[in-house]
Amino acid sequence: MHDWDADTEPGVIVVHSCTTLGATLVVHLAGEIDHFSAAPLRAFLASAAADGYTGLVLDTSRVTFCDSGFLAVLEWWPRHGRRLRLTNRSRAVMRFLHAVASVQLSARPAPLRAAVS
């Protein structure tokens, strides 16, 4: 079965603006974050980490789509003691984060219950 309405083009994420507050980057993103478009974002953030930035504030109010590529960025940045904060979460980002949270909750093992004799 083929989904004729499926989007087969890679997404495009744009760093709409970027400012610094000491050792913190404040980045405003716009567009779509998928596996392909996340690669340049990861490279940008890797360069920032190498330059000594330890804080990251991501404004996602203009993000229209995100998938596991965005999750990979979110999981990568806090390594080595770096701080991450998401602000102005768009509907797409909120929907994605809720989906991830529900999968994580359902993946937890059920608590052991004492057998009733």
N, C-alpha and C positions, 0 to 999 in steps of 0.2 A: 504494500500500500504506500502510495506516495502522497505526501502533504504538499499540495501545489502552492499553498500560502506560506510555506516555511521560508524564512529569511536565510538565504545561503551566503549572503555577503558578510564579510567580517565587519564588526562594529568599529566605530571610530570614537575614541575618547579624546577630548581636548582639555588641556590645562588652560582654563579660561583666565585664571590669574594665579600668581604665586607671590607671596610676601613672606618676610621673615620677622620673627619676634625673638631675638636672641638666638638660641639654638633650636627654635621651633619653626618649621615651615607651615604656612597656612596656604592650602591649595584648594582652589575652586575648580571642580571638574564639570564638564558638560559632555553629553552624548552617551554613547554605549560602551560599556566595559565588558568585553568577552575575552576568550582565550587569546585571540590575536591582538586586540587593542590593548590588553593589559601588559604586553611585553615592553612597549616603549615606556609605559608608566612605571613598571618595575625597574627599568634601566635608569630612569630619571630619579627614582627614590634611592636606588643603590648608589648613584653618584652623590646624592645629598647625604646619605649615611656615611659615605667615605669622606665627605667634607666635614663631618663632625656634627651634623644635625641629629638631635636625639628626640625631638618632639615632632609630631605630625598632626595637623588638624586638616581633615578632609571635609570640605563643604560639598555635599552631593546633591544639592537642591536642583541642579540641572541635569542630573543623570537620568536618562530615559529607559535604560535597560542595563542589567548586570547579571552575571552568572558566576560560575566557579572561578573564572579568571580574576574577578574582583576579590573573591574570598582568599585566593592565593596571595594577593597583595596585602590584604588585611592581616593574614597570618604571618607573613614574612616580616613586616615592619617591626613589630614589638620584640623581635629577637634581640639579644644582647642589651636588654634593658631600655630599649627605645619606647617612647610613649605614643599612643595613637588615640585620637578622638574623632568621632564622626559628628558633624553638625549639619543641620538643615537637611535631614534625610528625605530624599524624594520618595514618591509613592513606589517607584520601582525598587529602590534600595530597601525600603521598609518591607515590601512584599518578599524580597529575596531573603532578608535577615530573619523574618518570621518563618519562612520555609526551612532555612538552615536550623533554626532553633528547634522547630518541631521534629525534624529528622534526628537531631542530637538527643532530644528527650525520648523519642521512641526507640532509640538504639541502646538506651541504658537497660541493663539487666533488671528483671523484676526482683523485688526483695524476697528473700527466703521466708517462707511462712511455716510455722510449726504445724506438723501433721496433727489432725484432730482424731483421737481414738474413739 
